[in-house]
Amino acid sequence: RMCSEKKPLSVWLSCEYRAIGVGAEKLLQAIEDKLECNRSVELEKVVANLCVNHKTKHDRRGGCYDQDYQLISRNKLTKAVDELERVDLLERYRGVKRVKVGGFFATPLLQEWIDLYKPVFKRTPRTIIFKKKEITEGTDINGNLYHEPKSTEITPKRTKEIKKYGGWLNEINTFTESQCLELPEAVVEKYNRNRKKEDKELRTNYYPIFRLIFSKYSLYGGRVYAEHGSYQIIPRELRKLLLINGEPVVEPDFSANHIHLIYALGEVRYADLYNDGDPYYLEINGKQVDRKICKLIVLVALNSESKEATLAAYKKKVKDCTAPPCENLSEIYDCFMEKHKAVSKWFGSSKKNGLKLHKIEGAIMVRAMYLLMKKGIPSAPVHDSLIVPENNEREAIEALIKAYHYTLKAKRLKGYDEPKIEGENLIYDPEGNGIDEPVSINQNQPNIVTVDHSQNSRKMSVFNDFSEVKNSKKTAKTGEVLKTPETAYRKQREEKYRRRIRHRNTLKQGAIYSTEYPLCLPSTSLPLSISISFLRYLSV
């Protein structure tokens, strides 16, 4: 990135920049003459951050949490910062303990040299990172004990699969160098003005760099993360306002992806057990449980070692105002585990179950991004969803479908269910007609479905008011109208889609099927001559 371009406000120190061209070499030579000593690798990294960033965050503590997981010694980086400060080329600013981290920025003298030489530093980020988390103890000024997370990078042996995904991400990062995600300035200013202290500050421009971050070994973790959170820290309702190269965006995502992956790994088909179409659907005493509660219970249980730990973690989220309150939480947990008893071993048994699913999820998203990149379509993942330009929503859903199939088939699973993919303007229903527009239903008025029971027609009609039903000509023979709620209407549609899929699968298995006559006979039960004659009869 050219130094004359608009610089980011404040980012962490990165050791992934390298000097390009004569301008950068002249600037480094001038700094070397000013210091009267040979320049080191650490000095070059600090100078690169001074040129590229407006402010650079740098924590001088030796055992602190490292945002970029760099392999270069932090003590040597701190020494290079002190050398530049001694000759008045760098100025430091202090932070607030456990609240704000300090850092450094260029002095007017160094800024004059930057404007004179116009150096260029290009970034070559590493796309695969293995990290190990530890908890360290410390005492504050008042002598109170506190625990601080510490993350260090390790270098285990990489598998061929991980190397392949890392190569793809390198190509994707090169492709997205010129792509920019933008938020309207008015939205950013309003959010930053009203945000809470724990919420991070938003920016107007984002240049995402993607990485696969694994936890300790390649078996765990592996989600696609943007550097420093980037656009992924933006709330979901504001991500709809993003622009990719000036174009509006959509965000198609998998519905109930974690539970579908669990059933796939257990080689159990969810559709064979339940017909509700939603793994998060749960009823207790005839009342439907809030879907958000069921979803959060699943996410917490996948990363907990017992039921008690799951309930405690959920209550903590309620206390932090990140989860809806729930009175009968234990009862909901038991009923949900009873519903999914076929795969109950995944819940409340280990903290690593969620990380195992992250690896599959990351592989699916990398492959989908790679397929879109080959078509020249930019994309930005957010865990199990993909941000793409609005005009390329259909291509994004097709890429997600292909990536999902290929990733699971590579594991040689016997059978699995496809999750739904819900976009802004399109929905992919695996048990329906494929990618189709969602059914628009007015949510402000009660919806009634009328069913015509006559022999010539089985068509359904949706009405938004009871008066329309009374005046409708499409009534049953008895003159009465069958009224069913909206949920029943959706169930009827899903059952219709399932019948189509069953008929299609029967046809693939070698059965004789006719759309005009409801007859299905296995072809192996008839002689060949009779089968051919019967097929000719159906064609006539």
URUR-V61302 format. One record per residue. N is the residue number from 1. SS is DSSP state (H for helix, E for strand, C for the rest). PSI is psi as a letter, one per 40 degrees, with the letter a starting at -180 (* if undefined). D_LAST is the distance of its C-alpha to the last C-alpha in Angstrom with 1 decimal. Layout:
BEGIN
n/ss/psi/d_last
N/SS/PSI/D_LAST
N/SS/PSI/D_LAST
END
This chain:
BEGIN
n/ss/psi/d_last
1/C/h/69.5
2/E/i/72.3
3/C/d/75.2
4/C/e/75.4
5/C/i/72.1
6/C/h/72.0
7/C/i/72.9
8/C/i/71.5
9/C/d/74.0
10/E/h/74.5
11/E/i/72.6
12/E/i/73.6
13/C/h/75.3
14/C/h/72.9
15/C/f/73.8
16/C/e/70.8
17/E/i/72.2
18/E/i/73.5
19/E/h/75.6
20/E/h/74.1
21/H/i/76.1
22/H/d/79.8
23/H/d/80.3
24/H/d/79.6
25/H/d/81.8
26/H/d/84.7
27/H/d/84.4
28/H/d/84.5
29/H/d/87.5
30/H/d/89.4
31/H/d/88.8
32/H/d/90.0
33/H/d/93.2
34/H/d/93.7
35/H/e/93.5
36/C/f/95.6
37/C/i/93.5
38/C/h/90.5
39/C/i/87.2
40/C/i/84.9
41/H/d/81.2
42/H/d/81.6
43/H/d/83.5
44/H/d/80.8
45/H/d/78.2
46/H/d/80.4
47/H/d/81.1
48/H/d/77.4
49/H/d/76.8
50/H/d/79.7
51/H/d/78.2
52/H/d/74.6
53/C/i/75.2
54/C/d/77.3
55/E/i/78.3
56/E/h/77.6
57/E/h/77.6
58/C/h/79.6
59/C/h/80.7
60/C/e/84.0
61/C/i/83.8
62/C/d/83.2
63/C/f/80.9
64/C/i/78.8
65/C/h/75.0
66/C/h/73.9
67/C/d/71.1
68/C/e/70.1
69/C/f/70.8
70/C/i/72.8
71/C/e/74.3
72/C/i/77.5
73/C/h/80.5
74/H/d/81.1
75/H/d/84.8
76/H/d/84.8
77/H/d/82.7
78/H/d/85.3
79/H/d/88.1
80/H/d/86.5
81/H/d/86.3
82/H/d/89.9
83/H/d/91.0
84/H/d/89.2
85/H/d/90.8
86/H/d/94.2
87/C/e/94.1
88/C/f/92.7
89/C/e/89.3
90/E/i/87.5
91/E/h/88.0
92/E/i/86.9
93/E/i/86.1
94/C/i/86.4
95/C/a/83.8
96/E/h/84.0
97/C/h/83.9
98/C/e/80.5
99/C/d/79.4
100/E/h/79.4
101/C/i/79.7
102/C/a/82.2
103/E/a/81.7
104/E/i/83.1
105/E/i/82.7
106/E/i/84.2
107/C/i/87.7
108/H/d/88.6
109/H/d/90.1
110/H/d/86.9
111/H/d/84.8
112/H/d/87.0
113/H/d/86.3
114/H/d/82.6
115/H/d/82.7
116/H/d/84.8
117/H/d/82.9
118/C/g/79.3
119/C/i/78.1
120/E/h/74.4
121/E/h/73.2
122/E/i/69.7
123/E/h/68.1
124/C/g/66.2
125/C/i/65.1
126/C/h/64.2
127/C/e/60.7
128/E/h/61.1
129/E/h/63.9
130/E/h/64.9
131/E/i/67.2
132/E/h/69.2
133/E/h/70.3
134/E/i/73.6
135/E/h/75.8
136/E/i/79.4
137/E/i/82.2
138/E/i/84.8
139/E/h/87.5
140/C/a/87.9
141/C/d/91.3
142/C/e/92.0
143/C/e/91.5
144/C/h/88.1
145/E/h/85.7
146/E/i/82.2
147/E/h/79.2
148/E/h/77.6
149/E/i/74.4
150/E/h/74.8
151/E/h/72.0
152/E/i/72.7
153/E/h/70.5
154/C/i/69.9
155/C/g/68.5
156/C/i/66.4
157/C/h/64.4
158/C/i/61.1
159/C/i/57.8
160/H/d/55.5
161/H/d/53.0
162/H/d/55.7
163/H/d/56.9
164/H/d/53.4
165/H/d/53.1
166/H/d/56.7
167/H/d/55.8
168/H/d/52.9
169/H/d/55.1
170/H/d/57.7
171/H/d/55.1
172/H/d/54.0
173/H/d/57.7
174/H/d/58.3
175/H/d/55.3
176/H/e/56.5
177/H/d/60.1
178/H/e/59.6
179/C/i/57.4
180/C/h/59.2
181/E/h/58.3
182/E/i/60.2
183/C/i/61.1
184/C/h/62.6
185/H/d/66.4
186/H/d/66.6
187/H/d/64.4
188/H/d/66.4
189/H/d/69.7
190/H/d/68.7
191/H/d/67.4
192/H/d/70.4
193/H/d/72.8
194/H/e/71.3
195/C/i/70.3
196/C/i/71.9
197/C/d/74.2
198/C/e/71.8
199/C/i/69.0
200/C/i/69.0
201/C/h/69.6
202/C/i/66.7
203/C/i/66.8
204/C/d/65.2
205/E/h/64.0
206/E/h/62.4
207/C/g/62.0
208/C/i/60.1
209/C/h/60.7
210/E/i/58.4
211/E/i/59.4
212/E/h/58.2
213/E/h/60.9
214/E/i/60.9
215/E/h/63.2
216/C/c/65.5
217/C/i/62.9
218/C/e/59.4
219/C/d/57.8
220/C/i/58.7
221/E/a/58.0
222/E/e/56.5
223/E/i/55.4
224/E/h/55.4
225/E/i/58.5
226/E/i/59.9
227/H/h/63.6
228/H/f/65.9
229/H/d/63.0
230/H/b/62.7
231/H/e/59.9
232/H/e/58.8
233/H/e/61.8
234/C/h/60.6
235/C/i/59.3
236/H/d/55.6
237/H/d/56.0
238/H/d/58.0
239/H/d/55.6
240/C/d/53.2
241/C/e/55.9
242/C/i/56.1
243/E/h/55.5
244/E/h/54.4
245/C/f/55.9
246/C/e/56.1
247/E/i/52.5
248/E/i/51.5
249/E/i/49.9
250/E/i/47.4
251/E/g/47.6
252/E/h/44.3
253/E/i/45.1
254/E/i/43.7
255/C/h/43.6
256/C/f/45.5
257/H/d/45.5
258/H/d/48.3
259/H/d/46.7
260/H/d/43.3
261/H/d/45.3
262/H/d/47.2
263/H/d/44.1
264/H/d/42.7
265/H/d/45.9
266/C/e/46.0
267/C/f/42.4
268/C/h/41.4
269/C/h/38.5
270/H/d/39.7
271/H/d/36.3
272/H/e/36.2
273/H/d/39.5
274/C/i/39.4
275/C/e/36.9
276/C/e/39.4
277/C/e/38.3
278/C/h/42.0
279/C/d/44.3
280/C/e/47.3
281/C/h/46.2
282/C/h/48.7
283/E/h/49.7
284/E/h/53.1
285/C/f/53.9
286/C/e/51.0
287/E/h/52.1
288/E/h/50.4
289/C/i/52.7
290/C/h/53.2
291/H/d/50.8
292/H/d/53.7
293/H/d/55.8
294/H/d/53.1
295/H/d/52.5
296/H/d/56.2
297/H/d/56.7
298/H/d/54.1
299/H/d/55.8
300/H/d/59.2
301/H/d/58.2
302/C/e/56.7
303/C/f/60.2
304/C/i/62.3
305/C/e/63.7
306/C/i/63.7
307/H/d/62.8
308/H/d/66.3
309/H/d/66.1
310/H/d/62.8
311/H/d/64.3
312/H/d/67.5
313/H/d/65.6
314/H/d/63.5
315/H/d/66.7
316/H/d/68.3
317/H/d/65.4
318/H/d/65.9
319/H/d/69.6
320/C/e/68.8
321/C/f/66.5
322/C/e/63.5
323/C/i/61.6
324/C/i/61.1
325/C/i/63.5
326/C/h/62.3
327/C/d/64.3
328/C/f/62.2
329/H/d/61.4
330/H/d/61.9
331/H/d/59.6
332/H/d/56.8
333/H/d/57.4
334/H/d/57.1
335/H/d/53.9
336/H/d/52.3
337/H/d/53.2
338/H/d/51.9
339/H/d/48.5
340/C/f/48.4
341/H/e/50.1
342/H/d/47.6
343/H/f/49.2
344/H/e/52.6
345/H/e/54.6
346/H/d/54.0
347/C/h/55.9
348/C/f/59.7
349/C/d/60.2
350/C/i/61.2
351/C/e/62.0
352/C/e/60.0
353/H/d/56.5
354/H/d/56.0
355/H/d/57.2
356/H/d/54.7
357/H/d/51.9
358/H/d/53.6
359/H/d/53.2
360/H/d/49.3
361/H/d/49.2
362/H/d/51.4
363/H/d/49.3
364/H/d/46.2
365/H/d/48.0
366/H/d/49.6
367/H/d/46.3
368/H/d/44.7
369/H/d/47.8
370/H/d/47.6
371/H/d/44.0
372/H/d/44.9
373/H/d/48.1
374/H/d/46.1
375/C/e/44.4
376/C/f/47.8
377/C/h/47.3
378/C/i/50.4
379/E/i/50.1
380/E/h/52.5
381/E/i/51.8
382/E/g/53.2
383/C/c/52.6
384/C/e/48.9
385/E/i/48.2
386/E/h/48.1
387/E/h/49.7
388/E/i/48.0
389/E/i/48.0
390/H/d/45.9
391/H/e/43.8
392/H/f/42.8
393/H/d/41.7
394/H/d/38.0
395/H/d/39.3
396/H/d/41.7
397/H/d/39.2
398/H/d/37.0
399/H/d/40.1
400/H/d/41.0
401/H/d/37.6
402/H/d/37.9
403/H/d/41.5
404/H/d/40.9
405/H/d/38.2
406/H/d/40.2
407/H/d/43.5
408/H/d/42.1
409/H/d/40.1
410/C/d/43.3
411/C/e/44.9
412/C/f/42.2
413/C/i/41.4
414/C/d/38.7
415/C/i/37.1
416/C/i/38.1
417/C/i/37.1
418/C/h/37.0
419/C/i/39.3
420/C/i/38.5
421/E/h/39.9
422/E/h/41.4
423/C/a/42.4
424/C/d/44.0
425/C/e/40.9
426/C/i/38.1
427/E/h/37.2
428/E/h/35.2
429/E/h/33.7
430/C/d/32.2
431/C/e/30.3
432/C/b/28.9
433/C/f/27.4
434/E/b/30.0
435/E/h/32.7
436/E/i/32.6
437/C/i/35.3
438/C/i/37.1
439/C/h/36.8
440/C/h/39.9
441/C/h/41.5
442/C/h/44.9
443/C/e/47.3
444/C/d/50.1
445/C/i/48.5
446/C/h/46.9
447/C/h/43.1
448/E/h/41.1
449/E/h/37.4
450/E/h/35.8
451/E/h/32.6
452/C/h/30.6
453/C/e/29.6
454/C/i/27.6
455/C/d/24.1
456/C/e/22.5
457/C/i/24.2
458/C/f/25.7
459/C/i/27.4
460/E/i/30.9
461/E/i/33.8
462/E/h/37.1
463/E/i/40.2
464/C/e/43.7
465/C/i/45.8
466/H/d/45.9
467/H/d/46.5
468/H/d/43.1
469/H/d/41.5
470/H/d/43.4
471/H/e/42.5
472/C/i/38.8
473/C/e/36.3
474/C/g/33.8
475/C/i/35.3
476/C/i/34.1
477/C/d/34.0
478/C/e/37.5
479/C/e/38.8
480/C/i/39.8
481/C/h/38.8
482/C/h/38.2
483/C/h/40.6
484/E/i/40.2
485/C/i/42.2
486/H/d/41.1
487/H/d/41.0
488/H/d/38.6
489/H/d/36.3
490/H/d/36.4
491/H/d/35.7
492/H/d/32.6
493/H/d/31.3
494/H/d/32.1
495/H/d/30.4
496/H/d/27.2
497/H/d/27.6
498/H/d/28.3
499/H/d/25.1
500/H/d/23.1
501/H/d/25.2
502/H/d/24.8
503/H/d/21.0
504/H/d/21.3
505/H/d/23.9
506/H/d/21.8
507/H/d/19.1
508/H/d/21.9
509/C/e/23.3
510/C/f/20.3
511/E/i/18.5
512/E/h/14.9
513/E/i/14.2
514/C/h/11.8
515/C/d/13.2
516/C/d/11.7
517/C/h/12.9
518/C/g/16.4
519/C/h/16.1
520/E/h/17.8
521/E/h/18.5
522/E/h/20.7
523/H/d/19.2
524/H/e/22.6
525/H/e/22.6
526/C/i/19.9
527/C/i/20.4
528/H/d/18.7
529/H/d/16.8
530/H/d/15.4
531/H/d/14.4
532/H/d/12.6
533/H/d/10.7
534/H/d/10.0
535/H/d/8.7
536/H/d/6.3
537/H/d/5.3
538/H/d/5.4
539/H/d/3.8
540/C/*/0.0
END
